[in-house]
């Protein structure tokens, strides 16, 4: 490509609408990559914390001691948050007079369900933007393509003798708009599918832990009532 047909020159020579399309796609791509790096870091941290908590929880540690240790932290995430919310509600309901085992477990389970919903919402933050960017970016780029080619043919119809040099810049800018649309869409779609799968696996792990922890607390409740 000659120097007078560089990307920057083509951008400057493009119509205002095509320039706006290119800038929109560029901004979409930048924001998408920022969210991709952010989600990758958060999901990696969530998986690491899940593994650490599971190892500690199933090591046979005393639940009261574990709760006190986690409560002393400024913040918790994932399974640790589910454990703290469930155990706190369990202790509170157990101290309530005339609380049945079923009532205690229902309240404990509800507390953990609320925490589970919040944790999943945090993990899924910004994924909707990636899905939207992956869905509409090609169409935005295609719109710029159609507009650029249309302008090229309009210019072609206004001259007596047409040459390739006359329509090449318009077609080139149109193809660049298409390429930018794909450049913004493809990473967003790949990241969305990958992150959605990771969130689903984490949610299943949280749900399985919640059920197992509820069973442990239920057995403790029945054992204390039998004493």
Secondary structure, 3 states (H helix, E strand, C coil): CCHHHCHHHHHHHCCHHHHHHHHHHHHHHHHHHHHHHHHHHHHHHHHHHHHHHHHHHCCCCCHHHHHHHHHCCCCCCCHHHHHHHHHHHHHHHHCCCCCCHHHHHHHHHHHHHHHHHHHHHHHCCCHHHHHHHHHHHHHHHHHHHHHHHHHHHHHHHCCCCCCHHHHHHHHHHHHHHHHHHHHHHHHHHHHHHHHHHHHHHHHHHHHHHHHHHHHHHHHHHHHHHHC
